[in-house]
Amino acid sequence: MILISKGILRRTIVCESDDRDDDVSKRFTVTLPDSVFEDLEVLADTQGRPTANLAAFLIEIGIKESKERGEFPEKPKTSKAKKAKEDG
């Protein structure tokens, strides 16, 4: 997907990730600089996978590595979205 915002060309991908705790996939949008998106496309093509799938995988790996280094806070018992639904 390509978006033009205030005259700036941005490439946007929708990432889908597997949340292993709830067995539910979440979707969100990430806007990347053209050069990063192009690199991601090249790597995804090389691996024969969709760009969004590779992006979701790389995000998952980055979070896992951050947790292993002790840089990640403990996971709250309920997410903000779930809490808002319960309150609302």
Backbone bond lengths (Angstrom), bond angles and torsions (degrees), N, CA, C in turn:
res aa  C-N    CA-C-N  psi(-1)  N-CA   C-N-CA  omega(-1)  CA-C   N-CA-C  phi
1 M - - - 1.437 - - 1.526 107.25 -
2 I 1.286 117.05 138.28 1.462 122.02 178.57 1.523 107.88 -120.73
3 L 1.313 116.75 128.89 1.456 122.48 178.81 1.512 109.47 -117.01
4 I 1.310 116.74 143.55 1.458 120.50 173.18 1.516 106.77 -115.75
5 S 1.318 116.11 116.93 1.459 122.15 -177.05 1.520 108.75 -126.39
6 K 1.330 117.03 119.26 1.453 122.39 179.96 1.531 111.58 51.52
7 G 1.318 115.64 40.67 1.457 120.60 176.70 1.514 114.80 77.82
8 I 1.328 117.95 4.25 1.462 121.55 -179.72 1.527 108.14 -104.54
9 L 1.323 115.42 128.20 1.455 120.64 177.62 1.522 108.43 -81.61
10 R 1.310 116.32 124.31 1.454 120.69 178.35 1.526 108.55 -128.02
11 R 1.293 115.30 141.49 1.455 119.49 174.93 1.512 107.11 -103.64
12 T 1.302 115.34 132.31 1.455 120.62 -175.40 1.516 109.25 -124.01
13 I 1.307 115.35 136.50 1.456 119.74 174.89 1.518 108.51 -120.21
14 V 1.302 115.27 149.70 1.455 120.68 174.87 1.518 106.01 -102.01
15 C 1.323 115.43 121.00 1.462 121.33 -179.39 1.515 109.41 -97.42
16 E 1.295 115.60 140.35 1.454 120.78 174.51 1.508 106.42 -122.75
17 S 1.305 115.98 125.92 1.453 121.28 -176.35 1.517 109.82 -123.65
18 D 1.316 115.80 150.28 1.450 121.85 178.84 1.517 108.34 -92.88
19 D 1.316 117.36 113.14 1.461 121.86 176.55 1.523 106.47 -86.09
20 R 1.292 117.10 102.45 1.460 122.04 -172.04 1.527 113.23 -66.32
21 D 1.332 118.62 -24.59 1.457 120.50 179.81 1.520 111.81 -70.64
22 D 1.298 117.72 -40.97 1.458 121.58 -175.31 1.519 113.11 -105.77
23 D 1.323 118.46 -3.92 1.456 122.79 -175.42 1.527 112.29 54.99
24 V 1.325 116.34 35.79 1.454 122.04 178.81 1.520 108.17 -128.04
25 S 1.319 116.57 135.64 1.459 120.24 176.21 1.520 109.34 -87.11
26 K 1.324 115.73 143.95 1.458 122.10 177.95 1.523 108.06 -113.89
27 R 1.320 116.07 147.96 1.463 121.42 177.18 1.508 109.01 -118.61
28 F 1.324 115.66 143.78 1.454 121.24 173.92 1.518 108.17 -156.53
29 T 1.317 116.07 166.76 1.458 121.30 -177.25 1.516 109.77 -109.04
30 V 1.317 115.44 137.67 1.462 122.28 177.54 1.521 107.70 -123.08
31 T 1.316 117.04 130.92 1.460 121.62 176.37 1.520 108.09 -105.32
32 L 1.329 115.49 126.54 1.463 121.94 -176.37 1.517 111.20 -121.10
33 P 1.329 116.93 151.44 1.468 119.20 170.62 1.530 109.19 -61.74
34 D 1.322 116.28 150.84 1.470 120.73 -178.85 1.522 112.78 -52.05
35 S 1.325 117.38 -43.61 1.466 120.33 -175.95 1.527 111.52 -63.78
36 V 1.322 117.28 -39.12 1.470 120.92 179.18 1.524 109.66 -69.52
37 F 1.324 116.63 -43.04 1.463 120.55 179.15 1.532 110.54 -61.73
38 E 1.310 116.58 -43.23 1.466 120.10 180.00 1.521 110.76 -62.89
39 D 1.337 117.50 -41.92 1.468 120.62 176.48 1.524 110.93 -61.97
40 L 1.332 116.10 -41.76 1.455 120.97 179.03 1.530 110.81 -62.47
41 E 1.345 116.14 -42.08 1.469 120.73 177.58 1.522 111.61 -61.44
42 V 1.327 116.32 -44.03 1.468 120.55 -179.29 1.526 110.04 -61.57
43 L 1.334 116.51 -46.78 1.460 120.57 -179.67 1.526 111.18 -64.60
44 A 1.320 117.06 -41.55 1.469 120.84 178.86 1.531 110.48 -63.31
45 D 1.332 116.67 -43.79 1.469 120.24 178.05 1.518 110.98 -61.73
46 T 1.330 116.27 -41.32 1.464 121.26 179.25 1.521 110.75 -60.96
47 Q 1.326 115.90 -37.73 1.460 120.91 -178.62 1.524 112.91 -87.78
48 G 1.338 116.69 -6.44 1.456 120.80 178.67 1.524 113.14 69.18
49 R 1.329 116.00 38.30 1.466 119.79 -179.50 1.512 109.90 -133.92
50 P 1.320 118.18 161.05 1.466 120.99 177.92 1.530 111.30 -66.06
51 T 1.308 115.87 148.55 1.464 121.67 -179.05 1.519 111.19 -60.01
52 A 1.313 118.37 -44.40 1.465 121.50 -179.32 1.525 111.26 -63.82
53 N 1.323 116.88 -36.47 1.455 120.98 178.63 1.526 110.49 -64.54
54 L 1.329 117.21 -43.17 1.462 121.16 177.83 1.524 110.50 -65.09
55 A 1.325 117.26 -41.79 1.463 120.81 179.17 1.526 110.65 -60.58
56 A 1.327 117.34 -44.74 1.468 121.17 178.67 1.528 110.49 -61.73
57 F 1.327 116.75 -41.93 1.464 121.38 178.55 1.527 111.17 -62.63
58 L 1.328 117.23 -45.23 1.462 120.82 -179.19 1.529 111.71 -65.31
59 I 1.322 116.96 -37.06 1.465 120.38 175.99 1.527 109.53 -64.44
60 E 1.315 116.23 -44.87 1.466 120.52 179.19 1.530 111.20 -59.43
61 I 1.334 117.14 -44.71 1.463 121.54 179.18 1.526 110.41 -63.89
62 G 1.337 117.13 -42.46 1.464 120.90 179.74 1.522 112.15 -61.01
63 I 1.326 116.83 -41.64 1.460 120.62 179.00 1.531 110.43 -68.12
64 K 1.326 116.50 -42.04 1.468 120.66 178.59 1.525 110.47 -59.51
65 E 1.335 116.87 -46.19 1.468 120.74 179.76 1.523 111.33 -64.56
66 S 1.313 116.95 -37.88 1.458 121.34 178.22 1.527 110.54 -63.72
67 K 1.325 116.86 -41.07 1.465 121.29 177.17 1.527 110.69 -64.03
68 E 1.339 116.39 -42.42 1.464 120.66 -179.48 1.527 111.86 -62.85
69 R 1.342 116.87 -31.80 1.465 121.19 178.63 1.529 112.07 -83.37
70 G 1.320 116.85 -2.29 1.450 121.29 179.32 1.514 113.84 77.46
71 E 1.328 117.19 19.44 1.460 122.16 -178.19 1.529 112.76 -90.31
72 F 1.308 116.85 -6.48 1.455 121.04 -172.32 1.524 109.99 -103.73
73 P 1.336 117.70 132.45 1.467 119.41 178.02 1.524 110.67 -69.65
74 E 1.319 116.07 160.44 1.460 119.86 176.73 1.519 109.96 -60.62
75 K 1.309 115.70 145.28 1.462 121.24 -179.20 1.528 109.11 -73.67
76 P 1.341 117.10 129.16 1.467 119.01 177.56 1.525 110.27 -66.03
77 K 1.312 115.81 155.54 1.467 119.85 -177.90 1.515 112.24 -64.15
78 T 1.338 117.62 -35.64 1.461 120.76 175.98 1.523 108.36 -132.81
79 S 1.317 115.74 144.77 1.452 120.83 179.13 1.520 109.64 -75.09
80 K 1.326 116.67 161.59 1.460 121.99 177.50 1.530 110.75 -60.13
81 A 1.332 116.81 -39.11 1.465 120.98 -179.56 1.523 111.06 -64.95
82 K 1.334 116.44 -43.03 1.464 119.76 179.16 1.521 110.41 -65.77
83 K 1.328 116.86 -41.53 1.451 121.38 -179.67 1.534 110.39 -62.99
84 A 1.333 116.26 -42.03 1.467 120.52 179.04 1.527 110.70 -62.38
85 K 1.335 117.16 -39.48 1.461 121.19 178.73 1.529 110.38 -65.28
86 E 1.344 115.05 -41.96 1.459 119.29 -179.66 1.520 111.41 -66.26
87 D 1.347 116.67 -37.80 1.461 121.28 -178.76 1.523 112.21 -77.03
88 G 1.338 115.41 -26.90 1.434 119.99 -168.11 1.443 119.11 -86.69
